Amino acid sequence: MATSPRRITWNIRLHRLSWISRWRRGLWLALVALSLVVALSWPIPTLQDPPENPSLRQIWSYLPTARREALVERFLEVKGAASLLMDQEGVRAVSRVLRAEFLNQALHRPATYSDPGAAMDEAWNWLAAIHALKRGDYPDLKGLPIAPQYVLPFQLDLTNAAAAMRLPKGILAAIVDNEQMGGDKALGLSRGVREVADQLAENLAKNAGSSGGAGLVSHTVGLAQMSWQDALKQEPRIRAFGAWDPTQPFLRNEDEARVALNNPYLNFLLTASRLRGYLNSKLGLDSNDTRTISGHWLYYLGPAWHNWPPGADAVATWPYAFHGFFKGIFYETLFSIR
């Protein structure tokens, strides 16, 4: 049956309305998409810390121009000295530590010095000592916060423990230096109090199986000041590395942990195992991954984390961390030539 003219006209109108509706809908979607593109590309003002890798001039923007330019020049001198002693990865690590120190100073976060010039002078002194070692000379350690008398007698144990856990030996040496030198503060009272507390806790642990209240005073034991509680947790990793006699039981209680931690080699081994767990995590490795790890930034992470884990994660540069970094490189160099 033929379609009436009225029906044809009505169909044409519906088609036009449908086409207009689709056109309008498409135009609307295009406008929405365009507005999203503009919105996403437009900078959104936020209150944030300075850029992740700020330039020195950004960090020192609070200083007068002349002072700022003089500091930049001095920084380039220190960086140039580092480039004569180590590879580019090492130079970047020195630069990173110094930049972290400068940024922490500017933001009033934990830092070693209040003035960037003082930090660079100390870095220069550390590099000069490392340079002397590489030349075969005796380094001038006067004024540097380092106590090799506590470290050198244990060079073999430190080297073997680090090798067992496949990490740089300078890290462990720096930790021991930090902890033992710290014990000399307050005219020796710090070391004396700690040793008395250690002995009291050890006697109680032997007699009662636990130090009880004394354990609250003396958790850490030995040259690297490893806590006996942490020592008991190291079995899976140490066995994964094959660093424990498979025929011997692992530490089972506080008494056994304290005895082990008073043995220099075991103290270093247990400390290295605990540290290795952190470094594996930081590097995105499995907790018990046994691959050898290396890199100059480890000389910051190791001593910093051993002393103050949150500070290491925040790249704070308090004295243990700042000097520990340079100590790690110093002892790594020294142990490699002795």
C-alpha positions in Angstrom: 0.0 0.0 0.0 1.3 3.5 -0.9 2.6 5.8 1.8 0.6 9.0 2.2 2.3 12.4 1.6 1.5 13.3 5.2 3.3 10.2 6.5 6.4 11.0 4.3 6.5 14.6 5.5 6.3 13.4 9.1 9.1 10.8 8.6 11.3 13.6 7.1 10.7 15.8 10.1 11.6 12.9 12.5 14.8 12.2 10.6 15.7 15.9 10.7 15.0 16.1 14.5 17.0 12.9 15.1 19.9 14.2 13.1 19.8 17.5 14.9 19.6 15.7 18.2 22.7 13.6 17.4 24.6 16.7 16.2 23.8 18.5 19.4 24.7 15.5 21.5 28.0 15.2 19.6 28.7 18.9 20.0 28.0 18.7 23.7 30.4 15.7 24.1 33.1 17.5 22.2 32.8 20.5 24.4 32.9 18.3 27.5 36.0 16.6 26.2 37.7 19.9 25.3 36.9 21.3 28.8 38.5 18.2 30.4 41.6 18.6 28.3 41.9 22.3 29.3 41.2 21.5 32.9 43.8 18.7 33.1 46.5 20.8 31.3 45.9 23.9 33.5 48.3 24.1 36.4 46.6 23.5 39.8 48.1 25.6 42.6 49.0 23.4 45.6 51.1 23.8 48.7 54.0 21.4 48.3 57.6 20.9 49.3 60.2 22.3 46.9 60.8 20.2 43.7 62.2 16.7 44.1 65.5 17.8 42.5 65.7 21.5 43.1 68.6 23.4 41.8 71.1 24.9 44.3 69.8 28.4 43.4 66.3 27.3 44.3 67.4 25.8 47.6 69.4 28.9 48.4 66.8 31.4 47.2 66.6 32.8 50.7 70.3 33.9 50.6 71.7 37.1 49.0 72.7 36.7 45.4 76.5 37.1 46.1 76.5 34.6 48.8 74.4 32.2 46.7 76.8 32.4 43.8 79.8 31.9 46.0 78.2 28.7 47.5 77.5 27.4 44.0 81.1 27.9 43.0 82.3 26.1 46.2 79.9 23.2 45.5 81.4 22.8 42.0 84.9 22.6 43.6 83.8 19.9 46.0 82.1 18.0 43.2 85.2 18.3 41.1 87.3 16.9 44.0 84.9 13.9 44.3 85.2 13.3 40.5 89.0 12.7 40.9 88.4 10.0 43.5 85.4 8.0 42.4 83.2 7.1 39.4 80.2 9.2 38.3 77.8 7.1 40.5 79.9 8.0 43.5 80.0 11.7 42.5 76.3 11.7 42.2 76.0 10.2 45.7 78.2 12.9 47.2 76.2 15.6 45.4 73.0 14.0 46.6 74.1 13.9 50.2 75.2 17.6 50.1 72.0 18.7 48.3 69.9 16.9 51.0 71.9 18.7 53.7 71.3 22.0 52.0 67.6 21.4 51.6 67.2 20.2 55.1 69.0 23.3 56.4 66.7 25.5 54.3 63.5 23.7 55.5 64.7 23.5 59.1 64.7 19.7 59.0 67.3 17.5 60.8 70.6 18.5 59.3 74.3 18.4 60.5 75.2 22.0 60.0 73.3 25.3 60.1 75.4 26.7 57.2 75.9 25.2 53.8 79.5 26.4 53.7 80.4 24.4 56.8 78.9 21.3 55.3 81.0 21.7 52.2 84.1 22.4 54.2 83.6 19.1 56.1 82.9 17.2 52.9 86.1 18.6 51.5 88.0 17.4 54.5 86.5 13.9 54.1 87.5 13.8 50.5 91.0 15.0 51.3 91.3 12.1 53.8 90.1 9.6 51.2 92.5 11.1 48.6 95.4 10.6 51.0 94.4 6.9 51.4 94.4 6.4 47.6 97.8 8.1 47.4 99.1 5.7 50.0 99.6 8.5 52.6 98.4 8.7 56.1 95.2 10.7 56.1 94.8 13.8 58.3 91.8 12.9 60.5 92.2 15.8 62.9 88.8 17.4 63.5 86.9 14.6 61.6 84.4 12.7 63.8 85.9 9.3 63.2 87.3 6.7 65.6 89.3 4.1 63.7 90.7 2.7 66.9 87.3 1.0 67.5 87.1 -0.3 63.9 90.5 -1.4 62.6 91.0 -4.3 65.2 87.9 -5.9 63.7 88.7 -5.4 60.0 88.7 -9.1 59.2 85.4 -9.8 61.0 83.7 -6.8 59.4 85.0 -7.8 55.9 83.8 -11.4 56.3 80.4 -10.5 57.7 79.8 -8.0 54.9 80.9 -10.6 52.3 78.6 -13.2 53.9 75.6 -10.9 53.3 76.9 -9.6 50.0 77.0 -5.9 50.8 79.8 -3.3 51.0 82.1 -3.7 54.0 82.4 0.1 54.5 78.8 0.2 55.6 79.3 -2.1 58.6 82.5 -0.3 59.4 80.8 3.1 59.4 78.0 1.7 61.7 80.5 0.4 64.2 82.5 3.7 64.1 79.3 5.7 64.7 78.1 3.5 67.6 81.4 3.3 69.3 82.4 6.9 68.9 78.9 7.8 70.2 79.7 5.9 73.3 82.5 8.3 74.1 80.2 11.3 74.4 79.5 13.0 77.7 83.1 12.5 78.9 82.7 8.7 78.7 79.5 8.5 80.8 77.5 7.3 77.9 79.8 4.3 77.3 80.1 3.5 81.0 76.3 3.6 81.6 75.7 1.4 78.6 78.3 -1.2 79.6 76.9 -1.4 83.1 73.4 -1.9 81.8 74.6 -4.5 79.3 76.3 -6.5 82.0 73.3 -6.3 84.3 71.0 -7.4 81.6 73.3 -10.3 80.5 73.6 -11.6 84.1 69.8 -11.6 84.5 69.3 -13.2 81.2 71.7 -16.0 82.1 70.1 -16.6 85.5 66.4 -16.1 84.7 66.3 -16.6 80.9 65.3 -13.0 80.5 66.6 -9.6 81.6 63.1 -8.5 82.5 63.1 -4.8 83.5 66.8 -4.4 82.7 66.1 -5.3 79.1 64.2 -2.1 78.9 67.4 -0.3 79.7 69.7 -2.3 77.5 68.1 -3.7 74.3 71.2 -3.2 72.1 74.4 -5.2 72.5 77.9 -5.3 71.1 80.1 -3.2 68.8 77.4 -2.4 66.3 74.7 -2.1 69.0 72.3 -4.6 67.6 69.2 -5.3 69.6 68.8 -8.9 70.8 65.2 -8.9 69.8 66.1 -8.2 66.2 68.9 -10.8 66.3 66.3 -13.5 67.0 64.5 -12.6 63.8 67.4 -13.1 61.4 67.4 -16.9 60.9 65.5 -17.1 57.6 67.7 -14.5 55.8 71.0 -15.8 57.3 70.2 -19.3 56.3 69.2 -18.2 52.8 72.6 -16.7 52.5 74.2 -19.9 53.8 75.9 -17.8 56.5 75.0 -20.2 59.4 76.3 -23.7 60.0 73.3 -25.9 58.9 74.1 -28.4 61.6 73.8 -25.8 64.4 70.5 -24.5 65.9 69.9 -20.8 65.5 69.5 -18.4 68.5 66.5 -19.3 70.6 66.3 -16.8 73.4 67.6 -13.6 74.9 70.5 -15.2 76.6 71.8 -16.9 73.5 71.2 -13.7 71.5 73.3 -11.7 73.9 76.1 -14.2 73.9 76.2 -14.1 70.1 76.1 -10.3 69.9 79.1 -10.1 72.2 81.0 -12.1 69.6 82.3 -9.5 67.1 81.8 -11.6 64.0 78.3 -12.7 64.9 77.4 -9.2 66.0 78.4 -7.9 62.5 76.7 -10.8 60.7 73.4 -10.3 62.5 73.6 -6.5 62.0 74.4 -7.0 58.3 71.4 -9.4 58.0 69.0 -6.9 59.5 70.4 -4.2 57.3 70.2 -6.4 54.3 66.5 -6.9 54.8 66.0 -3.1 54.7 68.2 -2.6 51.7 66.4 -5.4 49.8 63.1 -3.7 50.5 64.5 -0.3 49.5 65.8 -1.8 46.2 62.5 -3.6 45.5 64.0 -7.1 46.1 62.6 -10.0 48.0 63.4 -10.0 51.8 65.8 -12.9 51.4 67.2 -12.0 48.0 70.9 -13.0 48.0 72.3 -11.1 45.1 75.3 -8.9 45.7 74.3 -5.2 46.1 76.6 -2.2 45.7 76.5 1.5 45.1 77.7 4.6 46.9 74.2 5.6 48.1 74.2 2.5 50.3 76.8 4.3 52.4 74.2 6.8 53.3 71.3 4.4 53.7 73.1 1.9 55.9 74.4 4.1 58.8 71.3 6.3 58.6 68.8 3.5 58.8 70.7 1.7 61.6 70.5 4.8 63.7 67.2 6.3 62.8 65.0 4.4 60.2 62.4 7.2 59.7 65.2 9.7 59.1 66.8 7.5 56.5 63.5 7.2 54.6 63.1 11.0 54.8 66.8 11.5 53.7 67.5 13.5 56.8 71.2 14.4 57.3 71.8 14.5 61.0 75.5 13.8 62.0 75.3 10.0 62.1 73.9 9.9 58.6 76.0 12.7 57.0 79.3 11.6 58.5 78.4 7.9 58.2 78.2 8.3 54.5 81.7 9.6 54.2 82.9 7.1 56.8 81.6 4.3 54.7 83.6 5.4 51.7 86.6 6.0 53.8 86.6 2.5 55.4 85.8 0.9 52.1 88.9 2.5 50.6 91.0 1.7 53.6 90.0 -1.9 53.8 90.7 -2.3 50.1 94.3 -1.3 50.4 95.3 -2.7 53.8 
